[in-house]
Amino acid sequence: MDGEGPPELVTSNSCRNDKKLVAFIIERRMRLIEVVMPMVMFFSNVKENFRALWFYNNHESNIPPNSSRPMTMAYRKRRHQERLNMLIAYSTPGSQLNVGGYLKRAHISFFNKEDFYCLYNIYHAKKANLIFVESSASVPRLYNSALVRGSGFVNPYPLKERLVVSCFSLVECRDSTNYGRHLNARQNLARGDTALREMPFVSLLIKDLWMRCHHCLIYAPLVLIPCQYCSLALFCSDTCRNRAHEEYHSMECAIMPILLAQCTPIQFLALRLTIRVYKMFPGTSDALDAYIRKLSEDIKANEYSTPSAKPDYRKIYRLATNRKHLSRKTLTSDGLRAVSLARMLVREHGLPNSFVELLAELTVRHLHILRSNALVLHCSVDEPSKDEYSSSSVPYALVLVTTGSMFNHSCDANVEYSLSPDGAIMFVANRYIPRGTQMLINYRIDPTDTRYAFECYCEKCTTKRILDQPSTLTEVRERL
C-alpha cells in the first residue's frame, strides 16, 4: 500500500503564523507544482549578438496590433527606442553591435535637440569600445556639434551626485477605532500643496521594462544602460545601477528570467524585499533570525508621521497583513510559493540550508504586506512619460512606502500620488484640506476586494450599495 501523500492544505492552526506555516510546509514536504512557461525563453538574460539582432528585428512583430489605437508617429518612435535599448542590453558588451546601439541613440538625441543625452551616449560608447568609436569619422563631428550647441560638459554623467532625497511630511499618523491607523493634515493645505514626499523602500517595474530605469522608475529611454551581467535590467545612470546591485539585484540577476515568467509582480516584489533584508545581515542566519524576532514589538502610530531619512525595515515589517481575511487555500499557496522562492535563492547562491526556512518566512509575510500596502503607479497610454491615473491610463510599477501606506482609501480622494523626476513618491492635495482632516488616496483597486478588509464610504460607493440593494416595496410585491 502506498504511503499517504503530502496534504493539500495546511491545518488551520498553522495558517496564521509565518514561522508555523513555513515549518509545516517544509516538514510535510509539500511541493509547489509548476508548469514551465515558454516566456522563460523570451526573458533570457544571455548577452549574445545573434539574440540581440533577433530581438531588434522581430520585437515589433511580437506586439499585437491594437485596432482602437492607431500606430501614430510617436508610437513608432517609442517602439524604435525600445528596440534600440533591447539591442544594447542583449548585445555582447564592447562589440561593434553594442557600440552601434549607443551611437544610434546619440544620433536620435541630437536630432531631438537633446545634446546632453547625445554626449552621454557617446560617452558610454567610448567606455564600451574606445578604439571603434575613435575610428569612426562621423562621431567626432557629432560630438563637437552637440558640445557647441549644448551645455559644454565634456564627460556627461546624469544624476551622478544624486543622493537620497530628503523626506518631507505635513501629515500626522493617528490611531482610532473607526479608521485604524490613518493620516491627518498637520496644517491647512491648499490645492497643489505637497503633503508627503517619500522614497520607496522597494519597487518593481511591471511595464516599459526597456524604457524606464529599474531602480528609480523614471522614464528615460535615451540614457538607459544595462546591467553588466544580465539583459533584463536597465538603469538611468551608474548611480542607480550600483545602488540596485548593492540592495537586491546582485542576488536576483541570474534568476530574473524565471521570476518574470513564473511569478506574479507581487511575488517578485516580495522576494526582492526579502533580498533587501538579507543584505542587511549577510553571513549566518543567526544574526538575521535574532533581528527578525526583535521586530515583534508594535510601533507607535506617531512614528509613521515622518518618513525615515534612511530605510527603516521595522516600519515595513509592522505594516498590516490582513492575513485573517485570507482563506486556507490562499495561505497554503503563498507558503508554497515562498518556500519555492527561498529554495531557489539558496540553491543559486550556495547559501546554507538553514536560510531556507527563514527566507521563506520573510517572503510569505512580505507577500501579505505587499498585497495590502503596495501602491500602483499609472501612466498615460499615449504619453508614457506622463504620470496620471484615469480611465485610459495603464499601471507600470509597484512601490512600497512606509508613511504613505498609512493613507486610507476613498474613490473620492483628497490626495493624489505620483512619481517625481528624482524617483520619490509625491502625495499632493487635490483640494483644500483643513488642518486635522483625514487625508485619503485612491488605492486604484476594486474596493470590494476582500484582501483590503474595508468598505469605501465615499458618496459614489455608498450610493451604489444603496441602489444595488432590493427595496422593501419590491420584496413585498414579489411575495404577493
C-alpha positions as CSV (number, residue, x, y, z in Angstrom):
1,M,0.0,0.0,0.0
2,D,1.4,3.4,-1.0
3,G,2.2,5.9,1.8
4,E,0.0,8.8,2.4
5,G,1.0,11.8,0.2
6,P,1.5,15.4,1.5
7,P,-1.6,17.3,2.5
8,E,-3.2,19.7,0.0
9,L,-3.9,22.4,2.6
10,V,-2.2,23.4,5.8
11,T,-4.0,22.9,9.0
12,S,-6.0,25.9,10.4
13,N,-3.7,26.1,13.4
14,S,-0.7,26.7,11.2
15,C,-2.2,29.2,8.8
16,R,-2.0,32.5,10.8
17,N,1.7,32.4,11.7
18,D,4.5,32.9,9.2
19,K,7.0,30.6,11.0
20,K,4.5,27.8,11.7
21,L,3.1,28.0,8.1
22,V,6.6,27.6,6.6
23,A,7.6,24.9,9.1
24,F,4.5,22.9,8.3
25,I,5.1,23.0,4.6
26,I,8.7,22.0,4.9
27,E,8.1,19.3,7.5
28,R,5.3,17.7,5.4
29,R,7.4,18.1,2.2
30,M,4.6,19.9,0.4
31,R,5.7,21.0,-3.1
32,L,4.5,23.7,-5.5
33,I,3.6,22.2,-8.8
34,E,4.6,24.5,-11.7
35,V,4.4,24.3,-15.4
36,V,7.4,25.7,-17.3
37,M,6.2,28.6,-19.4
38,P,7.6,29.4,-22.8
39,M,8.0,33.0,-21.7
40,V,11.2,32.0,-20.0
41,M,12.9,31.8,-23.4
42,F,11.7,35.4,-24.2
43,F,13.0,36.7,-20.9
44,S,16.5,35.3,-21.5
45,N,19.3,37.2,-19.9
46,V,22.1,36.0,-22.1
47,K,24.2,38.7,-23.8
48,E,24.7,37.5,-27.3
49,N,24.8,39.5,-30.6
50,F,22.7,36.9,-32.5
51,R,19.9,37.1,-29.9
52,A,20.2,41.0,-29.8
53,L,19.7,41.2,-33.6
54,W,16.8,38.8,-33.4
55,F,15.0,41.0,-30.8
56,Y,15.8,44.1,-32.7
57,N,14.4,42.8,-36.0
58,N,11.4,40.9,-34.6
59,H,10.3,42.7,-31.4
60,E,7.7,44.8,-33.3
61,S,6.1,41.7,-34.8
62,N,5.6,40.3,-31.2
63,I,3.4,43.3,-30.2
64,P,-0.3,42.5,-31.1
65,P,-2.0,45.3,-33.1
66,N,-4.5,47.4,-31.3
67,S,-7.3,48.5,-33.6
68,S,-8.7,51.0,-31.2
69,R,-5.3,52.9,-31.1
70,P,-3.7,53.6,-34.5
71,M,0.1,53.4,-34.8
72,T,1.0,57.1,-34.6
73,M,4.4,58.5,-35.4
74,A,5.1,59.0,-31.6
75,Y,4.2,55.3,-31.0
76,R,6.6,54.2,-33.8
77,K,9.4,56.3,-32.3
78,R,8.8,54.8,-28.8
79,R,8.9,51.3,-30.3
80,H,12.2,52.1,-32.2
81,Q,13.7,53.4,-28.9
82,E,12.6,50.2,-27.2
83,R,14.2,48.0,-29.8
84,L,17.5,50.0,-29.6
85,N,17.6,49.5,-25.8
86,M,17.0,45.8,-26.2
87,L,19.8,45.7,-28.8
88,I,22.1,47.4,-26.3
89,A,21.0,45.2,-23.4
90,Y,21.3,41.9,-25.2
91,S,24.4,42.5,-27.4
92,T,27.9,41.4,-26.2
93,P,29.4,44.3,-24.2
94,G,32.1,46.2,-26.2
95,S,31.1,44.6,-29.5
96,Q,30.5,46.6,-32.7
97,L,26.8,45.9,-32.4
98,N,26.7,47.2,-28.8
99,V,28.6,50.4,-29.6
100,G,26.5,50.9,-32.7
101,G,23.4,50.9,-30.5
102,Y,24.7,53.7,-28.3
103,L,25.7,55.7,-31.4
104,K,22.3,55.3,-32.9
105,R,20.8,56.7,-29.7
106,A,23.3,59.6,-29.8
107,H,22.1,60.5,-33.3
108,I,18.4,60.3,-32.2
109,S,19.2,62.5,-29.2
110,F,21.0,65.1,-31.4
111,F,18.1,65.1,-33.8
112,N,15.7,65.8,-30.9
113,K,18.0,68.6,-29.7
114,E,18.8,66.5,-26.5
115,D,22.5,67.4,-26.7
116,F,23.2,66.2,-23.1
117,Y,21.8,62.8,-24.0
118,C,23.8,62.7,-27.2
119,L,27.0,63.3,-25.3
120,Y,26.1,60.8,-22.7
121,N,25.6,58.0,-25.3
122,I,28.9,58.9,-27.0
123,Y,30.5,58.7,-23.5
124,H,29.2,55.2,-22.9
125,A,30.1,54.1,-26.4
126,K,33.7,55.2,-25.7
127,K,33.6,53.3,-22.4
128,A,32.4,50.2,-24.3
129,N,35.0,50.3,-27.1
130,L,37.2,53.3,-27.4
131,I,39.1,52.1,-30.5
132,F,35.9,51.5,-32.6
133,V,34.5,55.0,-31.7
134,E,37.7,56.8,-32.5
135,S,38.0,55.0,-35.8
136,S,34.6,56.4,-36.9
137,A,34.7,59.7,-38.8
138,S,31.1,60.8,-38.0
139,V,31.4,60.5,-34.2
140,P,33.8,63.5,-33.7
141,R,31.6,65.7,-35.8
142,L,28.5,64.6,-33.9
143,Y,30.3,65.1,-30.6
144,N,31.6,68.6,-31.4
145,S,28.2,69.7,-32.8
146,A,26.4,68.6,-29.6
147,L,29.1,70.1,-27.4
148,V,28.8,73.5,-29.1
149,R,25.1,73.5,-29.1
150,G,24.7,72.0,-25.7
151,S,25.9,72.9,-22.2
152,G,29.6,72.2,-22.8
153,F,30.0,69.2,-20.5
154,V,32.8,67.0,-21.8
155,N,32.1,63.9,-19.8
156,P,28.4,63.9,-19.1
157,Y,27.2,61.7,-16.3
158,P,23.5,62.3,-15.5
159,L,22.4,62.1,-11.9
160,K,26.0,61.3,-10.8
161,E,25.7,63.1,-7.5
162,R,22.1,62.2,-6.8
163,L,21.6,61.5,-3.1
164,V,18.7,60.1,-1.2
165,V,16.1,62.9,-1.4
166,S,15.2,64.5,1.9
167,C,11.8,63.2,3.1
168,F,9.1,65.8,3.6
169,S,5.9,65.4,5.6
170,L,3.0,67.6,6.5
171,V,0.9,64.7,7.9
172,E,0.5,63.1,11.3
173,C,-0.4,59.5,11.9
174,R,-3.3,58.8,14.3
175,D,-4.9,55.6,15.6
176,S,-8.6,55.3,16.1
177,T,-11.2,52.6,16.5
178,N,-13.3,53.7,13.4
179,Y,-10.5,54.3,11.0
180,G,-7.5,52.3,12.3
181,R,-4.2,54.0,11.6
182,H,-4.7,56.9,9.3
183,L,-3.1,60.2,8.3
184,N,-4.4,63.7,9.1
185,A,-3.2,67.1,7.8
186,R,-0.8,68.7,10.1
187,Q,-1.7,72.1,8.8
188,N,-4.0,73.7,6.3
189,L,-3.2,72.5,2.8
190,A,-4.2,74.3,-0.4
191,R,-4.7,72.6,-3.7
192,G,-1.4,71.6,-5.2
193,D,0.5,71.6,-1.9
194,T,2.8,68.6,-1.3
195,A,1.6,66.7,1.8
196,L,4.2,64.0,1.8
197,R,7.3,63.1,-0.1
198,E,8.9,59.7,0.4
199,M,11.4,57.4,-1.3
200,P,10.1,53.8,-1.9
201,F,11.6,51.2,0.3
202,V,11.3,48.8,-2.7
203,S,9.8,49.0,-6.1
204,L,9.2,46.9,-9.3
205,L,8.6,47.7,-12.9
206,I,5.7,45.8,-14.5
207,K,5.7,47.7,-17.8
208,D,8.1,49.5,-20.1
209,L,11.0,47.3,-19.0
210,W,13.3,48.6,-21.7
211,M,12.1,52.3,-21.4
212,R,12.4,53.0,-17.7
213,C,15.1,52.8,-15.0
214,H,14.6,49.6,-13.0
215,H,15.7,51.4,-9.8
216,C,14.2,54.9,-9.7
217,L,11.5,54.1,-12.3
218,I,11.9,57.3,-14.3
219,Y,11.1,57.2,-18.0
220,A,14.4,57.7,-19.7
221,P,14.6,55.7,-22.9
222,L,17.6,57.6,-24.4
223,V,20.0,57.2,-21.5
224,L,19.4,53.6,-20.2
225,I,22.4,51.4,-19.6
226,P,22.1,47.7,-18.9
227,C,23.2,45.6,-16.0
228,Q,26.7,44.4,-16.6
229,Y,25.7,40.7,-16.1
230,C,22.1,40.4,-17.4
231,S,19.9,41.8,-20.2
232,L,16.7,42.3,-18.2
233,A,17.5,45.3,-16.0
234,L,18.4,48.8,-17.3
235,F,19.2,51.9,-15.3
236,C,19.4,55.6,-16.0
237,S,22.9,56.0,-14.6
238,D,25.7,54.2,-12.9
239,T,24.5,55.5,-9.6
240,C,21.1,53.7,-9.9
241,R,22.8,50.6,-11.3
242,N,25.3,50.4,-8.4
243,R,22.6,51.0,-5.8
244,A,20.3,48.4,-7.3
245,H,23.2,45.9,-7.4
246,E,24.0,46.6,-3.7
247,E,20.5,46.5,-2.5
248,Y,19.0,43.5,-4.3
249,H,19.9,43.0,-8.0
250,S,23.1,41.0,-7.4
251,M,21.1,38.2,-6.0
252,E,18.1,38.2,-8.4
253,C,20.2,38.9,-11.6
254,A,20.7,35.2,-12.6
255,I,17.1,34.1,-11.8
256,M,15.3,37.1,-13.3
257,P,14.0,35.1,-16.4
258,I,12.3,32.7,-14.0
259,L,10.9,35.4,-11.8
260,L,9.5,37.4,-14.7
261,A,7.9,34.3,-16.4
262,Q,6.7,32.2,-13.4
263,C,5.9,34.8,-10.7
264,T,3.3,37.5,-10.3
265,P,4.6,41.0,-9.8
266,I,3.6,40.8,-6.1
267,Q,5.6,37.6,-5.7
268,F,8.6,39.0,-7.5
269,L,8.5,42.2,-5.3
270,A,8.2,40.1,-2.1
271,L,11.4,38.2,-3.0
272,R,13.1,41.5,-3.8
273,L,12.1,42.8,-0.4
274,T,13.4,39.6,1.2
275,I,16.7,40.1,-0.5
276,R,17.0,43.6,0.8
277,V,16.5,42.3,4.3
278,Y,19.1,39.5,3.8
279,K,21.6,42.1,2.5
280,M,21.4,43.8,5.9
281,F,22.7,40.7,7.6
282,P,24.8,38.6,5.1
283,G,26.6,35.6,6.5
284,T,25.0,33.3,9.1
285,S,21.3,33.0,9.6
286,D,21.5,33.5,13.4
287,A,22.0,37.3,13.2
288,L,19.1,37.7,10.8
289,D,16.9,35.5,12.9
290,A,17.7,37.4,16.1
291,Y,16.9,40.7,14.3
292,I,13.5,39.4,13.0
293,R,12.5,38.1,16.4
294,K,13.0,41.6,17.9
295,L,10.5,43.1,15.4
296,S,7.5,41.6,17.1
297,E,7.1,44.7,19.2
298,D,4.5,47.1,17.8
299,I,5.4,50.5,16.5
300,K,3.5,53.6,17.8
301,A,1.4,55.4,15.3
302,N,3.2,58.7,15.6
303,E,6.5,57.0,14.4
304,Y,4.8,56.8,10.9
305,S,4.1,60.5,10.8
306,T,7.6,61.3,9.3
307,P,9.4,59.0,6.8
308,S,12.8,57.9,7.9
309,A,15.7,59.5,6.1
310,K,17.3,56.1,5.9
311,P,15.4,52.9,5.1
312,D,13.8,51.6,8.3
313,Y,12.6,48.0,7.9
314,R,10.9,48.0,11.3
315,K,8.1,50.1,9.9
316,I,7.8,47.8,6.9
317,Y,7.6,44.6,9.0
318,R,4.8,46.0,11.2
319,L,2.5,47.1,8.3
320,A,-0.9,45.4,8.1
321,T,-1.1,42.0,6.5
322,N,-4.9,41.3,6.8
323,R,-4.0,37.7,7.0
324,K,-7.1,36.8,9.0
325,H,-9.2,37.6,5.9
326,L,-7.3,35.1,3.7
327,S,-8.6,31.6,3.1
328,R,-6.6,28.5,3.9
329,K,-6.1,27.8,0.2
330,T,-4.6,31.3,-0.4
331,L,-2.3,30.9,2.7
332,T,-1.2,27.5,1.5
333,S,-0.4,28.8,-2.0
334,D,1.5,31.7,-0.5
335,G,3.5,29.4,1.8
336,L,4.4,27.0,-1.1
337,R,5.5,29.9,-3.3
338,A,7.6,31.4,-0.5
339,V,9.3,28.1,0.2
340,S,9.9,27.6,-3.5
341,L,11.5,31.1,-4.0
342,A,13.6,30.7,-0.8
343,R,15.0,27.3,-2.0
344,M,15.8,28.8,-5.4
345,L,17.6,31.7,-3.8
346,V,19.6,29.4,-1.5
347,R,20.5,27.0,-4.3
348,E,21.5,29.7,-6.8
349,H,23.9,31.4,-4.3
350,G,25.1,28.4,-2.4
351,L,23.7,29.6,1.0
352,P,23.4,27.3,4.0
353,N,20.2,25.3,4.1
354,S,19.4,27.0,7.4
355,F,18.4,30.1,5.4
356,V,15.5,28.3,3.6
357,E,13.0,28.4,6.4
358,L,14.0,32.0,7.5
359,L,13.9,33.5,4.0
360,A,10.6,31.7,3.3
361,E,9.1,33.1,6.5
362,L,10.1,36.6,5.4
363,T,8.8,36.1,1.9
364,V,5.4,34.9,2.9
365,R,5.0,37.9,5.3
366,H,6.1,40.2,2.5
367,L,3.5,38.7,0.2
368,H,0.8,39.6,2.6
369,I,2.2,43.1,3.4
370,L,2.5,44.0,-0.3
371,R,-1.0,42.8,-1.2
372,S,-2.4,45.2,1.4
373,N,0.0,48.1,1.1
374,A,1.8,48.3,-2.3
375,L,0.8,51.3,-4.4
376,V,0.3,51.1,-8.1
377,L,1.8,53.8,-10.4
378,H,0.0,54.6,-13.6
379,C,1.0,56.5,-16.8
380,S,-0.7,57.7,-19.9
381,V,-1.0,55.3,-22.7
382,D,-0.2,57.9,-25.3
383,E,2.5,59.7,-23.3
384,P,4.2,57.0,-21.1
385,S,6.4,59.7,-19.5
386,K,3.4,61.4,-18.0
387,D,2.2,60.1,-14.6
388,E,-1.6,60.1,-14.4
389,Y,-4.5,58.0,-13.2
390,S,-7.5,57.9,-15.4
391,S,-9.8,55.5,-17.3
392,S,-7.2,55.4,-20.1
393,S,-4.1,55.1,-18.1
394,V,-2.1,51.8,-17.5
395,P,-0.2,50.6,-14.5
396,Y,3.6,50.5,-14.9
397,A,5.1,49.9,-11.4
398,L,4.5,48.8,-7.9
399,V,6.1,50.7,-4.9
400,L,6.1,50.2,-1.2
401,V,6.4,53.1,1.2
402,T,6.1,53.4,4.9
403,T,4.3,56.6,5.9
404,G,2.4,56.5,2.5
405,S,1.0,53.1,3.5
406,M,-1.0,54.8,6.3
407,F,-3.4,56.6,3.9
408,N,-6.9,55.2,3.9
409,H,-8.8,54.7,0.7
410,S,-11.6,56.7,-0.9
411,C,-12.8,56.8,-4.5
412,D,-13.3,60.5,-3.9
413,A,-9.8,61.0,-2.6
414,N,-8.4,64.4,-1.5
415,V,-4.8,63.4,-2.2
416,E,-3.2,62.2,-5.4
417,Y,0.2,60.4,-5.7
418,S,2.7,60.1,-8.5
419,L,6.3,59.5,-9.3
420,S,8.6,62.6,-9.1
421,P,11.5,63.1,-11.6
422,D,14.0,62.0,-8.9
423,G,12.3,58.7,-8.0
424,A,10.4,59.9,-4.9
425,I,6.6,59.3,-4.4
426,M,4.8,62.6,-4.1
427,F,1.5,62.9,-2.3
428,V,-0.2,66.2,-3.4
429,A,-3.5,67.7,-2.2
430,N,-6.1,68.0,-5.0
431,R,-8.3,70.4,-3.0
432,Y,-8.3,72.5,0.1
433,I,-7.7,70.3,3.2
434,P,-8.2,71.9,6.7
435,R,-5.8,71.1,9.5
436,G,-6.8,67.8,11.3
437,T,-8.8,66.5,8.3
438,Q,-8.2,62.9,7.4
439,M,-6.2,62.5,4.1
440,L,-7.4,59.9,1.7
441,I,-5.9,58.4,-1.5
442,N,-7.4,56.2,-4.2
443,Y,-5.8,52.7,-3.9
444,R,-6.6,52.2,-7.6
445,I,-8.1,48.8,-7.0
446,D,-11.5,47.3,-6.7
447,P,-12.7,48.4,-3.3
448,T,-14.8,45.2,-3.0
449,D,-11.6,43.2,-2.9
450,T,-11.8,41.3,0.4
451,R,-8.0,41.3,1.0
452,Y,-8.2,45.0,1.9
453,A,-10.8,44.3,4.5
454,F,-12.7,47.6,4.2
455,E,-15.7,49.2,2.6
456,C,-15.4,52.5,0.8
457,Y,-17.8,55.1,2.2
458,C,-17.4,57.8,-0.4
459,E,-20.6,59.1,-1.9
460,K,-20.1,57.1,-5.1
461,C,-19.7,53.7,-3.5
462,T,-22.3,54.4,-0.8
463,T,-24.9,55.4,-3.4
464,K,-24.0,52.3,-5.5
465,R,-24.5,50.0,-2.5
466,I,-27.9,51.6,-1.8
467,L,-29.0,51.3,-5.4
468,D,-27.9,47.7,-5.6
469,Q,-30.0,46.6,-2.6
470,P,-33.5,45.5,-3.3
471,S,-36.1,47.8,-2.0
472,T,-38.6,46.7,0.7
473,L,-41.6,47.6,-1.6
474,T,-40.2,45.4,-4.3
475,E,-39.8,42.4,-1.9
476,V,-43.4,42.8,-0.7
477,R,-44.8,42.9,-4.2
478,E,-42.8,39.7,-5.1
479,R,-44.1,37.9,-2.1
480,L,-47.7,38.9,-3.0
